[in-house]
Amino acid sequence: MTNKIMGCCGVFEDEFTCQKIWYTHDNQLDFVRSQWRCVSPKVYTFYRTLFAIGQIGWFVFDFYWNFDFNSKRPYWFLFATNWAFMAYMWTHVALWIACVKYNCCEKYENSKEVYGYKVLWIIYSMSITNIIVTSIGYWVAILDSEVAMQDKRFHGP
């Protein structure tokens, strides 16, 4: 029991060192491979492909649905939630490109290093944080407004 606790503490101490603050990771292929070892890199790349296509499709649909064609003004760009989703979409496109590069190209399949993984890690962290903050801000603002209180979609009958 004591060894198991010390093992966990050792991992915790190793993870939160000053050296790790610079986005370093021992196994860089974790960024382009599945966390489940039973899923092959090709299947994971297929998943990333479907997810990236879904994100792009939703982005195009949302842009078209919310664009005001009468005034020809791009009001879509005024909202932080749209910018956050756009950053999230581009992040997943970048992750998809990295997966295709390192899982499908024979030149890179046996590579132990993923070039640019720190950039991927940083933009992923930023986009996820952006999505969470804007979503919380949006729901706090809308749930406290009179419009939301009168709209039965938010509070039921």
C-alpha positions as CSV (number, residue, x, y, z in Angstrom):
1,M,0.0,0.0,0.0
2,T,2.8,2.4,0.9
3,N,4.6,1.7,-2.4
4,K,1.5,2.5,-4.4
5,I,1.0,5.8,-2.6
6,M,4.7,6.7,-3.0
7,G,4.4,5.8,-6.7
8,C,1.5,8.2,-7.1
9,C,3.3,10.9,-5.2
10,G,6.5,10.4,-7.3
11,V,4.4,10.8,-10.5
12,F,2.8,13.9,-9.1
13,E,6.2,15.4,-8.1
14,D,7.6,14.6,-11.5
15,E,4.7,16.1,-13.3
16,F,4.8,19.5,-11.5
17,T,8.4,20.4,-11.7
18,C,9.9,23.6,-13.1
19,Q,11.2,21.7,-16.1
20,K,7.7,20.5,-17.1
21,I,6.3,24.1,-17.3
22,W,7.8,24.4,-20.8
23,Y,5.4,21.9,-22.3
24,T,7.8,19.0,-22.4
25,H,6.6,15.4,-22.8
26,D,8.6,12.2,-22.8
27,N,6.5,10.4,-25.5
28,Q,5.7,12.9,-28.2
29,L,3.7,10.4,-30.2
30,D,0.9,10.6,-27.6
31,F,-0.2,13.8,-29.5
32,V,-0.9,11.9,-32.7
33,R,-1.9,8.5,-31.4
34,S,-4.8,7.2,-29.4
35,Q,-4.6,7.0,-25.7
36,W,-6.2,3.5,-26.0
37,R,-3.4,1.2,-27.2
38,C,-5.8,-1.2,-28.8
39,V,-6.8,1.5,-31.4
40,S,-4.4,1.5,-34.3
41,P,-2.9,4.8,-35.6
42,K,-4.9,4.4,-38.9
43,V,-8.2,4.0,-37.0
44,Y,-7.3,7.0,-34.8
45,T,-6.5,9.1,-37.9
46,F,-9.9,8.1,-39.4
47,Y,-11.6,9.3,-36.2
48,R,-9.7,12.6,-36.3
49,T,-10.7,12.9,-40.0
50,L,-14.4,12.5,-39.2
51,F,-14.1,14.9,-36.2
52,A,-12.3,17.6,-38.2
53,I,-14.9,17.2,-41.1
54,G,-17.7,17.5,-38.5
55,Q,-16.1,20.6,-37.0
56,I,-15.7,22.3,-40.4
57,G,-19.2,21.4,-41.4
58,W,-20.7,22.8,-38.2
59,F,-18.6,25.9,-38.6
60,V,-19.8,26.5,-42.1
61,F,-23.4,25.8,-41.1
62,D,-23.3,28.1,-38.1
63,F,-21.7,30.9,-40.2
64,Y,-24.4,30.6,-42.9
65,W,-27.2,30.2,-40.4
66,N,-26.3,33.3,-38.4
67,F,-25.1,35.6,-41.2
68,D,-27.3,38.6,-41.9
69,F,-27.5,38.6,-45.7
70,N,-29.8,41.7,-45.7
71,S,-27.3,44.1,-44.2
72,K,-24.1,42.4,-45.6
73,R,-22.4,43.0,-42.3
74,P,-20.5,40.2,-40.7
75,Y,-22.2,40.2,-37.3
76,W,-21.1,36.7,-36.8
77,F,-17.6,38.0,-35.9
78,L,-18.9,40.1,-33.0
79,F,-19.6,37.2,-30.6
80,A,-16.8,35.7,-28.5
81,T,-18.5,32.3,-28.6
82,N,-18.1,32.2,-32.4
83,W,-14.4,33.2,-32.1
84,A,-13.9,30.5,-29.5
85,F,-15.5,27.9,-31.7
86,M,-13.5,29.0,-34.7
87,A,-10.3,28.6,-32.7
88,Y,-11.5,25.1,-31.5
89,M,-12.2,24.1,-35.1
90,W,-8.8,25.2,-36.4
91,T,-7.1,23.4,-33.5
92,H,-8.8,20.2,-34.4
93,V,-7.9,20.7,-38.1
94,A,-4.2,21.2,-37.0
95,L,-4.4,18.0,-34.9
96,W,-5.9,16.1,-37.9
97,I,-3.0,17.3,-40.1
98,A,-0.5,16.1,-37.6
99,C,-2.2,12.7,-37.3
100,V,-2.2,12.3,-41.1
101,K,1.4,13.3,-41.3
102,Y,2.7,11.0,-38.5
103,N,0.2,8.0,-39.0
104,C,-0.2,7.8,-42.7
105,C,3.0,9.1,-44.4
106,E,5.6,6.3,-44.6
107,K,8.4,8.9,-44.2
108,Y,7.2,9.8,-40.6
109,E,5.5,6.6,-39.4
110,N,8.6,5.4,-37.5
111,S,9.5,8.8,-36.2
112,K,9.9,9.2,-32.4
113,E,9.6,13.0,-32.5
114,V,6.6,15.0,-33.4
115,Y,7.8,18.4,-34.7
116,G,5.6,21.2,-33.5
117,Y,3.9,19.3,-30.7
118,K,4.5,22.1,-28.3
119,V,2.6,24.5,-30.6
120,L,-0.2,22.0,-31.0
121,W,-0.3,21.6,-27.2
122,I,-0.4,25.4,-26.6
123,I,-3.2,26.1,-29.1
124,Y,-5.2,23.1,-27.9
125,S,-4.9,24.4,-24.3
126,M,-5.8,27.9,-25.4
127,S,-8.8,26.8,-27.5
128,I,-10.2,24.5,-24.7
129,T,-9.8,27.3,-22.1
130,N,-11.5,29.8,-24.5
131,I,-14.4,27.4,-25.1
132,I,-15.0,26.9,-21.4
133,V,-14.7,30.5,-20.4
134,T,-17.0,31.8,-23.2
135,S,-19.5,29.1,-22.6
136,I,-19.7,29.8,-18.8
137,G,-19.9,33.5,-19.5
138,Y,-22.6,33.1,-22.1
139,W,-24.8,30.9,-19.8
140,V,-24.3,33.1,-16.8
141,A,-25.3,36.1,-18.8
142,I,-28.3,34.5,-20.6
143,L,-29.7,32.7,-17.6
144,D,-29.8,35.9,-15.6
145,S,-31.6,38.0,-18.3
146,E,-35.3,38.7,-18.6
147,V,-35.4,37.2,-22.0
148,A,-34.2,33.8,-20.7
149,M,-36.7,34.0,-17.9
150,Q,-39.6,34.4,-20.3
151,D,-38.4,31.9,-22.8
152,K,-39.8,28.4,-22.0
153,R,-37.0,26.7,-23.8
154,F,-34.7,27.5,-20.8
155,H,-37.0,26.8,-17.9
156,G,-39.7,24.6,-19.1
157,P,-43.5,25.2,-18.8
